[in-house]
Amino acid sequence: MRILLFSGKGGVGKTSLAAATGVRLAELGYRTLVMSVDPAHSLGDSFDLGGDLFHGQTADPYPVAERLSIQEVNIQKEIKRHWKEISSYIVSVLRTTGVSDVEAEELAILPGMEELSAMMYINQYRRQNRYDVVVLDAAPTAESMRFVAMPTTLDWYMKHIFPFQRSLLKAVRPIANRVAPFEMPSDSYFANIQALFEKLEGVDELLENPEITSVRLVTNPERMVLRETQRAFVYFSLHGLTVDMVIVNRVLPEAAGDGWFAEWRQWQAAILREIEDYFAPVPVRQVPLFRHEVLGLDRLRELARALYAEGEDPATVWRRERPYSFYKRDGVHEVRVLLPFATKGEVGVFKKGDELVIEVGTLRRHIGLPTSMAALTPARARLENGVLTVELREEVQA
């Protein structure tokens, strides 16, 4: 099964591009599911669905064309299916504080429930061999980061905290329930957590396997949007996911180059050059701004034709290797960059703001650094077997 994860700043058009990709895949014969993990679901709108569909039918895979279904993860239904014990306990605790029933139910929807539910479905569909490709319309960038970080965080919790917490509460629960203002969580609460974790087992390996999962970053040719796309690129790399395509959406066509839009076209051209330089060697695709809103199957097919060449397969793995990766070894932070054709004499390294800049001859690569490394300074660099390793350390004050 292939997983294509579309991510980007809110409003850049990732839902339409994910939907158009799903349409093309289904036409090529793939059993395809387009799944929305964005709480502000607009996937149904993208296919121009209406009526009773917005009363929850898309919470489960809903067919919209031959071999094509969509699913919008509905948190209220997911609570009943997967989170009942956990949610019920949180609601009961909140009620003891004087919070009203409605407020308690809203507050019991914890951050991450929607994302974890989506991961459970992905694992389930993989085990059932139900789909050939799952296209994920992810939440805006910040929430997408939480989505990809969750399996690792949950795995650590289940191995180091969960067994101790469950055993301790089992021992003290009879006494604690006599004196505490609310009931301690029952063992069924912990059994619910255990069952959820088992449904997620192995999903981290799926996400980090570039043959299975590819991230497609969607941006616009605007400076503010580009900065968030660059940060997303850094953090997906940091969490072990491979970005195999960057899609620049809503590029002004040549027909809009005269008159009022002339300066906009010039500005976009400059940003497009910057995008090509920053993300190289990751492929960058451009999609023009359409004259009309993209709604319904016909318009989505038109968008797919703008994004993919005739007969091109969106399930293709465009890139398997991350252009760079981050490590910490013996207390020293390292950035490793693939430079297969470089030689030692032509490589230069320096830091600019929170970016590491690498020059190879006349080419220049900008690498955004994670927050934990942004204040460090390049101390040493070595080129071995086509991999440039740059060591970063704290600057020594004189």
C-alpha positions as CSV (number, residue, x, y, z in Angstrom):
1,M,0.0,0.0,0.0
2,R,1.2,3.5,-0.8
3,I,0.6,6.5,1.4
4,L,0.8,10.0,0.0
5,L,0.6,12.7,2.7
6,F,-0.3,16.2,1.5
7,S,0.7,18.9,4.0
8,G,1.0,22.7,4.0
9,K,-0.1,25.9,5.5
10,G,-3.9,26.4,5.8
11,G,-5.4,27.8,2.7
12,V,-2.8,26.8,0.1
13,G,-5.1,24.3,-1.7
14,K,-3.7,21.0,-0.4
15,T,-7.2,19.5,-0.1
16,S,-8.0,20.1,-3.8
17,L,-4.6,18.8,-4.8
18,A,-5.0,15.7,-2.6
19,A,-8.5,15.1,-4.1
20,A,-7.2,15.6,-7.7
21,T,-4.4,13.1,-7.0
22,G,-7.0,10.6,-5.8
23,V,-9.1,11.1,-8.9
24,R,-6.0,10.4,-11.2
25,L,-5.0,7.4,-9.2
26,A,-8.5,5.8,-9.4
27,E,-8.5,6.4,-13.2
28,L,-5.2,4.6,-13.4
29,G,-6.8,1.5,-11.8
30,Y,-5.7,1.9,-8.1
31,R,-8.2,1.2,-5.3
32,T,-7.9,4.7,-3.8
33,L,-9.0,6.4,-0.5
34,V,-8.6,10.1,0.1
35,M,-8.7,10.6,3.9
36,S,-9.1,14.0,5.5
37,V,-7.4,14.5,8.9
38,D,-8.0,18.2,9.0
39,P,-10.6,19.1,11.7
40,A,-12.0,21.8,9.3
41,H,-13.0,19.1,6.8
42,S,-13.5,20.4,3.2
43,L,-12.8,17.2,1.3
44,G,-16.6,16.6,0.7
45,D,-16.8,20.2,-0.5
46,S,-14.0,19.6,-2.9
47,F,-16.0,16.8,-4.6
48,D,-19.0,19.1,-4.4
49,L,-21.0,16.7,-2.3
50,G,-24.0,17.9,-0.3
51,G,-27.3,17.0,1.3
52,D,-27.3,14.1,3.8
53,L,-23.6,13.4,3.3
54,F,-22.7,16.1,5.8
55,H,-24.6,14.3,8.5
56,G,-21.8,11.8,9.0
57,Q,-21.8,9.5,6.0
58,T,-18.2,10.4,5.1
59,A,-17.0,9.4,8.5
60,D,-16.6,6.0,6.9
61,P,-15.2,5.4,3.4
62,Y,-17.8,6.8,1.0
63,P,-17.6,6.0,-2.8
64,V,-17.5,9.1,-5.0
65,A,-16.3,7.4,-8.3
66,E,-15.2,4.0,-9.5
67,R,-12.4,2.7,-7.3
68,L,-12.4,6.0,-5.4
69,S,-13.7,6.7,-1.9
70,I,-13.3,9.5,0.6
71,Q,-13.3,9.6,4.4
72,E,-13.4,12.5,6.8
73,V,-12.4,11.4,10.3
74,N,-15.3,12.4,12.5
75,I,-14.1,12.9,16.1
76,Q,-17.5,12.3,17.7
77,K,-17.9,9.0,16.0
78,E,-14.3,8.1,16.8
79,I,-14.9,8.7,20.5
80,K,-17.7,6.2,20.5
81,R,-15.7,3.7,18.6
82,H,-12.2,4.0,20.1
83,W,-12.0,6.5,22.9
84,K,-15.2,5.7,25.0
85,E,-13.5,4.7,28.2
86,I,-10.9,7.4,28.1
87,S,-13.4,10.2,27.2
88,S,-16.0,9.0,29.8
89,Y,-13.4,9.1,32.6
90,I,-12.2,12.6,31.6
91,V,-15.8,13.9,31.5
92,S,-16.5,12.4,35.0
93,V,-13.5,14.2,36.4
94,L,-14.4,17.5,34.8
95,R,-17.9,17.3,36.1
96,T,-16.6,17.2,39.7
97,T,-14.9,20.6,39.1
98,G,-18.3,22.2,38.3
99,V,-18.0,22.2,34.5
100,S,-21.3,21.7,32.7
101,D,-21.9,18.5,30.9
102,V,-21.6,20.1,27.4
103,E,-18.4,21.8,28.3
104,A,-17.0,18.6,29.8
105,E,-17.7,16.7,26.6
106,E,-16.0,19.3,24.5
107,L,-12.9,19.5,26.8
108,A,-12.7,15.7,26.8
109,I,-11.7,15.8,23.1
110,L,-8.0,15.7,23.7
111,P,-5.4,16.9,21.1
112,G,-4.3,14.1,19.0
113,M,-7.4,11.9,19.1
114,E,-8.3,12.7,15.5
115,E,-4.7,12.0,14.2
116,L,-4.4,8.8,16.2
117,S,-7.8,7.6,14.8
118,A,-6.6,8.3,11.3
119,M,-3.4,6.2,12.0
120,M,-5.5,3.3,13.3
121,Y,-7.5,3.3,10.0
122,I,-4.4,3.4,7.9
123,N,-3.1,0.3,9.8
124,Q,-6.4,-1.4,9.5
125,Y,-6.7,-0.8,5.8
126,R,-3.1,-2.0,5.3
127,R,-3.8,-5.3,7.2
128,Q,-7.0,-5.8,5.3
129,N,-5.3,-5.0,1.9
130,R,-8.4,-2.8,1.2
131,Y,-6.7,0.0,-0.8
132,D,-3.7,0.3,-3.0
133,V,-3.2,4.0,-2.2
134,V,-4.3,6.2,0.7
135,V,-4.0,9.9,0.1
136,L,-3.9,11.8,3.3
137,D,-5.2,15.4,3.3
138,A,-3.4,16.4,6.5
139,A,-4.1,19.2,8.9
140,P,-2.2,22.5,8.6
141,T,1.6,22.2,9.1
142,A,1.8,22.4,12.9
143,E,-0.8,19.7,13.4
144,S,0.9,17.6,10.7
145,M,4.0,17.7,12.8
146,R,2.1,16.3,15.8
147,F,0.7,13.6,13.5
148,V,4.1,12.3,12.5
149,A,5.6,12.6,16.0
150,M,2.8,10.7,17.8
151,P,3.8,7.1,17.1
152,T,7.3,7.6,18.6
153,T,5.9,9.5,21.6
154,L,3.2,6.9,22.3
155,D,5.6,4.1,21.9
156,W,7.9,5.7,24.6
157,Y,4.9,6.2,26.9
158,M,3.7,2.6,26.6
159,K,7.1,1.2,27.3
160,H,8.3,3.4,30.1
161,I,5.2,5.0,31.8
162,F,2.2,2.9,31.1
163,P,3.1,-0.3,33.0
164,F,4.2,1.6,36.1
165,Q,1.2,3.8,36.1
166,R,-1.2,0.9,35.7
167,S,0.4,-1.2,38.4
168,L,0.6,1.8,40.8
169,L,-3.0,2.8,40.4
170,K,-4.2,-0.8,40.8
171,A,-2.4,-1.0,44.2
172,V,-3.6,2.4,45.5
173,R,-7.0,2.7,43.9
174,P,-9.1,1.2,46.8
175,I,-7.5,3.7,49.3
176,A,-7.4,6.6,46.9
177,N,-11.1,6.3,46.0
178,R,-12.0,6.8,49.6
179,V,-10.2,10.2,49.9
180,A,-10.0,11.6,46.4
181,P,-12.7,14.0,45.2
182,F,-13.1,11.8,42.1
183,E,-12.8,8.2,41.2
184,M,-9.4,6.9,40.0
185,P,-9.4,5.5,36.5
186,S,-10.5,1.9,36.4
187,D,-8.5,-0.9,34.8
188,S,-10.8,-0.8,31.8
189,Y,-9.5,2.7,31.1
190,F,-6.0,1.3,30.8
191,A,-7.2,-1.7,28.8
192,N,-8.7,0.8,26.3
193,I,-5.3,2.5,26.0
194,Q,-3.6,-0.9,25.5
195,A,-6.1,-1.8,22.8
196,L,-5.5,1.5,21.0
197,F,-1.8,1.0,21.1
198,E,-2.1,-2.5,19.6
199,K,-4.1,-1.0,16.7
200,L,-1.3,1.4,16.0
201,E,1.5,-1.1,16.2
202,G,3.8,-0.8,13.2
203,V,2.4,2.5,11.8
204,D,5.6,4.3,12.5
205,E,7.5,1.9,10.2
206,L,5.0,2.6,7.5
207,L,5.4,6.4,7.8
208,E,9.2,6.2,7.8
209,N,9.5,3.8,4.8
210,P,10.0,6.0,1.6
211,E,8.8,3.1,-0.5
212,I,5.4,3.3,1.2
213,T,5.0,6.9,2.5
214,S,5.9,10.1,0.6
215,V,5.2,13.6,1.8
216,R,4.0,16.1,-0.8
217,L,4.4,19.6,0.5
218,V,2.0,22.2,-0.9
219,T,2.9,25.9,-0.9
220,N,2.1,29.2,-2.7
221,P,4.6,31.5,-4.3
222,E,4.4,33.9,-1.3
223,R,7.2,34.7,1.1
224,M,5.2,34.0,4.3
225,V,3.9,30.7,3.0
226,L,7.3,29.6,1.8
227,R,8.9,30.1,5.3
228,E,6.3,27.7,6.8
229,T,6.9,25.2,4.0
230,Q,10.7,25.3,4.7
231,R,10.1,24.7,8.4
232,A,7.8,21.8,7.5
233,F,10.5,20.3,5.3
234,V,13.0,20.4,8.2
235,Y,10.7,18.8,10.7
236,F,9.5,16.0,8.3
237,S,13.2,15.2,7.7
238,L,13.8,15.3,11.4
239,H,11.1,12.7,12.1
240,G,12.3,10.4,9.3
241,L,9.8,11.1,6.6
242,T,10.8,11.7,3.0
243,V,9.5,14.6,1.1
244,D,9.4,13.5,-2.6
245,M,7.7,16.5,-4.1
246,V,7.0,20.2,-3.5
247,I,3.9,21.6,-5.2
248,V,3.7,25.4,-5.8
249,N,0.0,26.1,-6.2
250,R,-1.8,29.1,-7.6
251,V,1.0,30.4,-9.8
252,L,-0.2,33.4,-11.9
253,P,-0.2,32.3,-15.6
254,E,1.5,34.3,-18.4
255,A,-1.9,35.6,-19.4
256,A,-2.0,37.6,-16.1
257,G,1.4,39.1,-16.7
258,D,0.2,42.5,-18.0
259,G,-1.4,45.4,-16.2
260,W,-2.4,45.2,-12.5
261,F,-0.8,41.7,-12.0
262,A,2.6,42.5,-13.7
263,E,4.3,43.2,-10.4
264,W,2.8,40.1,-8.8
265,R,4.2,38.0,-11.7
266,Q,7.7,39.4,-11.1
267,W,7.5,38.8,-7.4
268,Q,6.3,35.2,-7.9
269,A,9.1,34.5,-10.4
270,A,11.7,35.6,-7.8
271,I,10.1,33.3,-5.1
272,L,9.9,30.4,-7.6
273,R,13.6,30.6,-8.2
274,E,14.2,30.6,-4.4
275,I,11.9,27.6,-4.0
276,E,13.9,25.6,-6.7
277,D,17.2,26.5,-5.0
278,Y,16.0,25.7,-1.5
279,F,14.4,22.3,-2.1
280,A,16.8,20.9,-4.7
281,P,17.1,18.0,-5.5
282,V,13.5,17.4,-4.5
283,P,11.2,17.8,-7.6
284,V,9.2,21.1,-7.6
285,R,5.9,21.2,-9.6
286,Q,3.9,24.3,-10.4
287,V,0.2,24.5,-10.7
288,P,-1.4,27.7,-12.2
289,L,-4.1,29.8,-10.6
290,F,-7.4,28.7,-12.3
291,R,-10.1,31.1,-13.5
292,H,-12.7,29.2,-11.4
293,E,-13.1,27.4,-8.1
294,V,-12.0,23.8,-8.2
295,L,-15.1,21.8,-7.2
296,G,-16.5,18.5,-8.4
297,L,-15.0,15.6,-10.4
298,D,-14.6,17.4,-13.7
299,R,-12.7,20.3,-12.2
300,L,-10.6,18.0,-10.1
301,R,-9.6,16.1,-13.3
302,E,-8.6,19.4,-14.8
303,L,-6.4,20.1,-11.8
304,A,-4.9,16.7,-12.0
305,R,-3.9,17.4,-15.7
306,A,-2.2,20.6,-14.5
307,L,-0.2,18.7,-11.8
308,Y,0.6,15.5,-13.6
309,A,1.7,14.8,-17.2
310,E,-0.5,12.7,-19.4
311,G,-0.5,9.1,-18.1
312,E,1.9,10.0,-15.2
313,D,1.4,7.9,-12.1
314,P,1.0,9.9,-8.9
315,A,2.0,6.8,-6.9
316,T,5.5,6.9,-8.3
317,V,8.2,7.3,-5.6
318,W,9.9,10.4,-6.8
319,R,12.6,10.4,-4.2
320,R,13.7,7.7,-1.7
321,E,16.5,9.5,0.1
322,R,16.1,12.5,2.4
323,P,18.4,15.3,1.1
324,Y,19.7,15.8,4.6
325,S,19.3,14.4,8.1
326,F,20.1,15.4,11.7
327,Y,22.0,13.4,14.4
328,K,23.5,13.8,17.8
329,R,26.6,11.8,18.6
330,D,28.7,12.0,21.7
331,G,27.1,15.3,22.6
332,V,27.8,16.8,19.1
333,H,25.0,17.7,16.7
334,E,25.5,16.8,13.1
335,V,23.9,17.6,9.8
336,R,24.5,15.0,7.0
337,V,23.9,16.1,3.5
338,L,23.9,14.0,0.3
339,L,26.4,15.5,-2.1
340,P,27.2,12.5,-4.4
341,F,29.0,14.5,-7.1
342,A,30.9,17.0,-5.0
343,T,34.7,17.1,-4.3
344,K,36.3,18.5,-1.2
345,G,37.9,21.5,-2.8
346,E,34.6,22.9,-4.1
347,V,32.5,22.7,-0.9
348,G,32.0,25.7,1.4
349,V,29.9,25.8,4.6
350,F,28.7,28.8,6.6
351,K,25.7,29.7,8.8
352,K,23.1,32.4,8.0
353,G,20.5,33.1,10.7
354,D,18.9,29.7,11.5
355,E,20.0,28.2,8.3
356,L,23.1,26.2,7.3
357,V,24.3,27.3,3.9
358,I,26.4,24.9,1.7
359,E,28.1,26.0,-1.5
360,V,29.2,23.5,-4.1
361,G,30.9,25.4,-6.9
362,T,28.2,27.9,-8.1
363,L,25.4,26.0,-6.5
364,R,24.1,26.9,-3.0
365,R,21.9,24.9,-0.6
366,H,20.0,26.4,2.4
367,I,19.2,23.9,5.1
368,G,16.8,25.1,7.8
369,L,17.9,23.9,11.3
370,P,15.7,22.6,14.1
371,T,15.2,24.9,17.1
372,S,17.6,22.9,19.2
373,M,20.4,23.4,16.6
374,A,19.6,26.9,15.4
375,A,21.9,28.6,17.9
376,L,24.9,26.4,17.2
377,T,27.9,27.2,15.0
378,P,29.6,25.0,12.3
379,A,32.8,23.7,13.9
380,R,34.0,21.0,11.4
381,A,33.0,19.5,8.1
382,R,34.0,16.3,6.3
383,L,33.1,14.8,2.9
384,E,33.2,11.0,2.8
385,N,31.5,8.7,0.2
386,G,29.3,11.4,-1.2
387,V,28.0,12.5,2.2
388,L,28.9,15.8,3.8
389,T,28.8,15.8,7.6
390,V,28.8,19.2,9.3
391,E,29.4,19.3,13.1
392,L,27.6,22.0,15.0
393,R,28.7,23.2,18.5
394,E,28.0,26.0,20.9
395,E,30.1,29.1,20.1
396,V,32.9,29.5,22.6
397,Q,32.9,33.0,24.1
398,A,36.3,34.7,24.3
